[in-house]
Amino acid sequence: MSKAQKLLNWVDARFPLTALWESQWGKYVAPKNFNFWYFFGSLAMLVLVLQIVTGIFLTMNYKRTAP
């Protein structure tokens, strides 16, 4: 057993991350009519969320300079 596997087992004993991954995402079967272009919808949503989050952080940390 490698060190990485031992570390994963140690973390998994305290927080069942691999079980959560398997139950939520690991055994998901994609439908037969699944198209590659559906990927871009989720990618657009991710970019929108990133823009909103970074905009909030930029707004909170903005310091006006003297004119």
N, CA, C and O of each residue as an XYZ file, in Angstrom:
268
protein
N       0.855     -1.179      0.000
C       0.000      0.000      0.000
C       0.897      1.237      0.000
O       1.813      1.345      0.815
N       0.634      2.152     -0.900
C       1.456      3.354     -1.018
C       1.100      4.370      0.071
O       0.088      4.250      0.762
N       1.961      5.361      0.192
C       1.720      6.406      1.191
C       0.467      7.210      0.859
O      -0.270      7.628      1.753
N       0.239      7.421     -0.420
C      -0.957      8.168     -0.824
C      -2.224      7.401     -0.458
O      -3.200      7.997     -0.003
N      -2.215      6.086     -0.652
C      -3.377      5.269     -0.300
C      -3.587      5.247      1.211
O      -4.724      5.282      1.681
N      -2.491      5.188      1.978
C      -2.602      5.230      3.439
C      -3.189      6.562      3.895
O      -4.038      6.607      4.785
N      -2.728      7.642      3.275
C      -3.256      8.959      3.623
C      -4.737      9.067      3.277
O      -5.521      9.606      4.057
N      -5.120      8.556      2.109
C      -6.529      8.580      1.715
C      -7.378      7.752      2.679
O      -8.478      8.170      3.041
N      -6.890      6.599      3.093
C      -7.623      5.777      4.060
C      -7.753      6.488      5.403
O      -8.797      6.406      6.050
N      -6.692      7.189      5.828
C      -6.729      7.911      7.093
C      -7.761      9.034      7.037
O      -8.548      9.204      7.968
N      -7.758      9.797      5.951
C      -8.731     10.885      5.798
C     -10.139     10.317      5.666
O     -11.087     10.863      6.231
N     -10.275      9.225      4.922
C     -11.588      8.625      4.700
C     -12.184      8.062      5.987
O     -13.405      8.029      6.136
N     -11.349      7.624      6.906
C     -11.846      7.124      8.193
C     -12.436      8.257      9.031
O     -13.343      8.030      9.831
N     -11.928      9.462      8.850
C     -12.406     10.598      9.631
C     -13.500     11.392      8.928
O     -14.386     11.958      9.569
N     -13.425     11.424      7.614
C     -14.421     12.131      6.812
C     -14.656     11.307      5.556
O     -13.781     11.239      4.694
N     -15.815     10.684      5.437
C     -16.043      9.728      4.338
C     -16.181     10.403      2.971
O     -17.256     10.409      2.371
N     -15.087     10.963      2.501
C     -15.103     11.696      1.241
C     -15.301     10.779      0.045
O     -16.046     11.117     -0.874
N     -14.651      9.632      0.044
C     -14.796      8.731     -1.108
C     -16.200      8.148     -1.178
O     -16.727      7.947     -2.272
N     -16.811      7.874     -0.039
C     -18.188      7.370     -0.050
C     -19.145      8.445     -0.567
O     -20.082      8.147     -1.308
N     -18.906      9.676     -0.177
C     -19.719     10.785     -0.676
C     -19.543     10.946     -2.179
O     -20.516     11.159     -2.902
N     -18.308     10.845     -2.648
C     -18.033     10.956     -4.087
C     -18.747      9.853     -4.853
O     -19.367     10.120     -5.882
N     -18.671      8.625     -4.371
C     -19.308      7.501     -5.056
C     -20.828      7.642     -5.083
O     -21.462      7.358     -6.100
N     -21.410      8.079     -3.972
C     -22.872      8.158     -3.923
C     -23.424      9.321     -4.744
O     -24.529      9.224     -5.278
N     -22.674     10.417     -4.855
C     -23.191     11.596     -5.537
C     -22.767     11.700     -6.995
O     -23.573     12.076     -7.846
N     -21.513     11.371     -7.295
C     -21.004     11.598     -8.647
C     -20.409     10.360     -9.305
O     -20.404     10.263    -10.532
N     -19.921      9.436     -8.538
C     -19.158      8.326     -9.095
C     -19.959      7.339     -9.907
O     -19.446      6.796    -10.885
N     -21.194      7.088     -9.538
C     -21.981      6.069    -10.216
C     -23.093      6.667    -11.069
O     -24.091      6.004    -11.354
N     -22.917      7.907    -11.470
C     -23.909      8.569    -12.308
C     -23.780      8.048    -13.734
O     -22.697      8.069    -14.320
N     -24.874      7.590    -14.274
C     -24.880      7.087    -15.643
C     -25.415      8.183    -16.555
O     -26.523      8.681    -16.353
N     -24.638      8.552    -17.544
C     -25.060      9.598    -18.474
C     -26.115      9.042    -19.421
O     -26.002      7.897    -19.859
N     -27.136      9.826    -19.744
C     -28.157      9.350    -20.677
C     -27.584      9.163    -22.084
O     -26.548      9.731    -22.429
N     -28.274      8.361    -22.881
C     -27.788      8.066    -24.232
C     -27.834      9.281    -25.143
O     -27.022      9.395    -26.061
N     -28.766     10.183    -24.904
C     -28.855     11.367    -25.757
C     -27.997     12.519    -25.242
O     -28.177     13.661    -25.665
N     -27.081     12.235    -24.347
C     -26.190     13.258    -23.797
C     -25.257     13.766    -24.890
O     -24.624     12.982    -25.597
N     -25.184     15.062    -25.017
C     -24.391     15.684    -26.061
C     -23.235     16.447    -25.432
O     -23.369     16.976    -24.328
N     -22.114     16.509    -26.117
C     -20.947     17.233    -25.612
C     -21.245     18.712    -25.393
O     -20.634     19.337    -24.526
N     -22.157     19.274    -26.150
C     -22.441     20.700    -26.055
C     -23.136     21.073    -24.749
O     -23.143     22.247    -24.379
N     -23.722     20.104    -24.039
C     -24.324     20.396    -22.737
C     -23.265     20.845    -21.735
O     -23.565     21.547    -20.770
N     -22.042     20.437    -21.973
C     -20.935     20.823    -21.107
C     -20.787     22.340    -21.034
O     -20.453     22.880    -19.980
N     -21.032     23.024    -22.141
C     -20.825     24.463    -22.176
C     -21.870     25.219    -21.356
O     -21.594     26.336    -20.920
N     -23.031     24.666    -21.135
C     -24.013     25.301    -20.264
C     -23.542     25.327    -18.824
O     -23.654     26.349    -18.147
N     -23.019     24.212    -18.356
C     -22.505     24.171    -16.990
C     -21.234     25.001    -16.870
O     -20.981     25.596    -15.822
N     -20.438     25.047    -17.922
C     -19.239     25.880    -17.909
C     -19.611     27.362    -17.838
O     -18.961     28.130    -17.129
N     -20.642     27.764    -18.560
C     -21.104     29.151    -18.507
C     -21.626     29.495    -17.113
O     -21.403     30.603    -16.624
N     -22.314     28.560    -16.477
C     -22.804     28.787    -15.114
C     -21.635     28.927    -14.137
O     -21.668     29.779    -13.249
N     -20.616     28.104    -14.297
C     -19.438     28.193    -13.439
C     -18.748     29.544    -13.600
O     -18.350     30.158    -12.610
N     -18.605     30.006    -14.827
C     -17.967     31.300    -15.077
C     -18.802     32.429    -14.478
O     -18.246     33.376    -13.922
N     -20.113     32.344    -14.581
C     -20.985     33.363    -13.993
C     -20.826     33.409    -12.475
O     -20.714     34.488    -11.894
N     -20.817     32.259    -11.843
C     -20.656     32.210    -10.385
C     -19.293     32.760     -9.984
O     -19.188     33.494     -9.002
N     -18.248     32.413    -10.732
C     -16.918     32.940    -10.430
C     -16.873     34.460    -10.565
O     -16.252     35.138     -9.747
N     -17.518     34.987    -11.575
C     -17.545     36.440    -11.745
C     -18.292     37.118    -10.607
O     -17.874     38.176    -10.136
N     -19.374     36.533    -10.168
C     -20.140     37.116     -9.059
C     -19.324     37.085     -7.774
O     -19.260     38.082     -7.054
N     -18.702     35.949     -7.484
C     -17.926     35.814     -6.244
C     -16.723     36.746     -6.252
O     -16.470     37.434     -5.263
N     -15.981     36.779     -7.350
C     -14.827     37.679     -7.398
C     -15.258     39.141     -7.392
O     -14.546     39.984     -6.848
N     -16.397     39.457     -7.980
C     -16.906     40.822     -7.926
C     -17.250     41.244     -6.513
O     -17.003     42.386     -6.125
N     -17.818     40.333     -5.744
C     -18.132     40.632     -4.343
C     -16.855     40.888     -3.558
O     -16.782     41.840     -2.781
N     -15.840     40.038     -3.759
C     -14.583     40.236     -3.040
C     -13.870     41.515     -3.471
O     -13.287     42.209     -2.637
N     -13.911     41.832     -4.757
C     -13.305     43.083     -5.207
C     -14.040     44.286     -4.631
O     -13.407     45.278     -4.272
N     -15.350     44.217     -4.539
C     -16.132     45.313     -3.972
C     -15.820     45.499     -2.492
O     -15.736     46.632     -2.017
N     -15.650     44.413     -1.763
C     -15.370     44.511     -0.331
C     -13.969     45.058     -0.064
O     -13.753     45.684      0.974
N     -13.015     44.843     -0.966
C     -11.630     45.239     -0.724
C     -11.202     46.486     -1.492
O     -10.018     46.823     -1.490
N     -12.118     47.168     -2.140
C     -11.780     48.352     -2.934
C     -11.436     49.512     -2.019
O     -12.166     49.823     -1.077
N     -10.300     50.151     -2.318
C      -9.899     51.351     -1.582
C      -9.670     52.456     -2.605
O      -8.849     52.316     -3.512
N     -10.384     53.523     -2.454
C     -10.305     54.624     -3.413
C      -8.994     55.374     -3.222
O      -8.571     55.623     -2.094
N      -8.357     55.728     -4.324
C      -7.127     56.514     -4.230
C      -7.458     57.995     -4.343
O      -8.521     58.376     -4.832
N      -6.538     58.809     -3.888
C      -6.741     60.256     -3.951
C      -6.662     60.720     -5.399
O      -5.827     60.237     -6.164
N      -7.540     61.670     -5.783
C      -7.539     62.145     -7.182
C      -6.342     63.010     -7.514
O      -6.212     63.476     -8.646
